[in-house]
């Protein structure tokens, strides 16, 4: 009686038809997750580096167009907000530098006058800060594995000494 029951199980254990399909079904979700994480990480880093370059360019522009004596003569840099936002977002032909998944929420210039033993005292220092939101197109795939991340909002800033015109 024992051998009669064991015979079908032995035959079943020797057959491996469809095993690859089952293994693929088990591994595929993990492969999709790794692919989505890799693509979104690469997209986010590329976008973030583009925004850093734009903010750096805007900060350089601010350091050149603001008068060097702004700390002693008075004034502010708030009037340059629109121009600086254009420098962060667009190239010289007014074409957008970023894909639609990146939104520049705001660009804020600021001025501080630093006292010390500088050639110009107080020394004017300009800062350009940008608030950006990066959308993740593949965030839906990540939500299949738990809490999905659809977007990230962060600030990028750059500081430079104001040299004037």
C-alpha positions as CSV (number, residue, x, y, z in Angstrom):
1,X,0.0,0.0,0.0
2,X,2.8,2.4,0.8
3,X,4.5,2.0,-2.6
4,X,1.2,2.6,-4.4
5,X,0.9,6.1,-2.8
6,X,4.5,7.0,-3.1
7,X,4.6,6.2,-6.9
8,X,2.6,9.3,-8.0
9,X,4.6,11.6,-5.7
10,X,7.9,10.3,-7.1
11,X,6.7,10.9,-10.6
12,X,5.5,14.4,-9.6
13,X,8.8,15.2,-8.0
14,X,10.8,14.2,-11.1
15,X,8.8,16.4,-13.5
16,X,9.9,20.0,-13.8
17,X,7.6,21.2,-16.6
18,X,6.7,24.8,-15.9
19,X,9.2,25.4,-13.1
20,X,10.9,28.2,-15.0
21,X,7.6,29.9,-15.4
22,X,6.9,29.7,-11.7
23,X,10.4,31.0,-10.9
24,X,9.9,33.9,-13.3
25,X,6.6,34.7,-11.7
26,X,8.3,34.9,-8.3
27,X,11.3,37.0,-9.5
28,X,9.5,39.3,-11.9
29,X,8.0,41.7,-9.3
30,X,11.4,42.1,-7.7
31,X,13.0,42.8,-11.1
32,X,10.3,45.4,-11.8
33,X,10.9,47.1,-8.5
34,X,14.6,47.3,-9.0
35,X,14.1,48.7,-12.5
36,X,11.7,51.3,-11.3
37,X,14.0,52.4,-8.5
38,X,17.0,52.6,-10.8
39,X,15.2,54.6,-13.4
40,X,13.6,57.0,-11.0
41,X,16.9,57.5,-9.1
42,X,18.7,58.2,-12.3
43,X,16.0,60.7,-13.4
44,X,16.0,62.4,-10.0
45,X,19.8,62.8,-9.9
46,X,19.9,64.1,-13.5
47,X,17.1,66.6,-12.8
48,X,18.6,67.7,-9.5
49,X,22.0,68.3,-11.2
50,X,20.3,70.4,-13.9
51,X,18.5,72.5,-11.2
52,X,21.8,73.0,-9.3
53,X,23.5,74.2,-12.5
54,X,20.6,76.7,-13.2
55,X,20.7,78.0,-9.6
56,X,24.5,78.4,-9.9
57,X,24.1,80.4,-13.1
58,X,21.4,82.6,-11.5
59,X,23.7,83.2,-8.6
60,X,26.6,84.3,-10.9
61,X,24.2,86.6,-12.7
62,X,23.1,88.1,-9.4
63,X,26.7,88.7,-8.4
64,X,27.4,90.6,-11.6
65,X,24.3,92.8,-12.1
66,X,23.9,93.9,-8.5
67,X,25.8,97.1,-7.6
68,X,28.9,96.4,-5.5
69,X,28.0,99.2,-3.1
70,X,24.5,97.9,-2.4
71,X,25.2,97.5,1.3
72,X,26.2,101.1,1.8
73,X,23.8,102.7,-0.7
74,X,20.8,100.6,0.3
75,X,18.7,98.6,-2.0
76,X,17.5,95.0,-2.5
77,X,17.6,92.2,-5.0
78,X,13.9,91.3,-4.9
79,X,13.4,93.0,-8.3
80,X,15.5,90.3,-10.0
81,X,13.2,87.4,-9.0
82,X,11.6,87.0,-12.4
83,X,14.9,87.2,-14.3
84,X,16.5,84.7,-12.0
85,X,13.6,82.3,-12.3
86,X,14.0,82.5,-16.1
87,X,17.7,81.8,-15.8
88,X,17.0,78.7,-13.6
89,X,14.2,77.3,-15.9
90,X,15.2,78.3,-19.4
91,X,18.2,78.4,-21.8
92,X,19.2,81.5,-23.7
93,X,16.5,80.9,-26.3
94,X,13.8,80.7,-23.7
95,X,13.4,76.9,-24.1
96,X,12.7,74.9,-21.0
97,X,15.7,73.0,-19.6
98,X,13.6,70.6,-17.6
99,X,11.2,67.8,-18.6
100,X,7.6,68.3,-17.6
101,X,8.2,66.2,-14.5
102,X,10.2,69.0,-12.9
103,X,8.5,72.1,-11.6
104,X,10.3,75.1,-10.3
105,X,7.9,76.4,-7.6
106,X,9.8,79.6,-6.7
107,X,13.2,81.3,-7.0
108,X,14.1,83.7,-4.2
109,X,17.1,86.0,-4.2
110,X,18.4,87.4,-1.0
111,X,21.2,89.8,0.1
112,X,23.3,89.8,3.2
113,X,26.0,92.3,4.1
114,X,28.9,90.6,5.9
115,X,31.1,92.7,8.1
116,X,34.8,91.9,8.5
117,X,38.2,92.9,7.3
118,X,37.4,92.8,3.6
119,X,38.4,95.2,0.9
120,X,34.8,96.3,0.7
121,X,33.2,96.5,4.2
122,X,30.5,95.3,4.6
123,X,30.9,92.8,1.8
124,X,27.7,92.1,-0.2
125,X,26.8,88.4,-0.6
126,X,23.9,87.2,-2.7
127,X,22.0,84.0,-2.4
128,X,19.6,82.4,-4.9
129,X,17.3,79.7,-3.6
130,X,15.0,77.6,-5.7
131,X,12.2,75.4,-4.5
132,X,11.5,72.5,-6.9
133,X,9.2,69.5,-7.2
134,X,10.3,66.4,-9.0
135,X,7.4,64.1,-10.1
136,X,8.1,60.3,-10.5
137,X,6.3,58.9,-13.6
138,X,7.1,55.3,-12.4
139,X,5.9,56.1,-8.8
140,X,2.8,53.9,-9.5
141,X,5.0,50.8,-9.8
142,X,6.6,51.6,-6.5
143,X,3.2,51.9,-4.8
144,X,2.6,48.2,-5.7
145,X,5.3,47.4,-3.1
146,X,4.2,49.6,-0.3
147,X,4.1,53.4,0.1
148,X,4.7,54.8,-3.3
149,X,6.6,58.0,-3.8
150,X,4.9,60.2,-6.4
151,X,7.0,63.4,-6.0
152,X,9.8,65.0,-4.0
153,X,10.0,68.7,-3.1
154,X,13.3,70.2,-2.1
155,X,15.3,73.4,-2.0
156,X,18.5,74.2,-3.9
157,X,20.6,77.3,-3.1
158,X,23.9,78.9,-4.1
159,X,25.7,81.8,-2.6
160,X,28.2,84.2,-4.2
161,X,29.9,87.4,-3.4
162,X,28.5,90.4,-5.3
163,X,31.2,92.1,-7.5
164,X,28.9,94.6,-9.2
165,X,28.7,95.8,-12.7
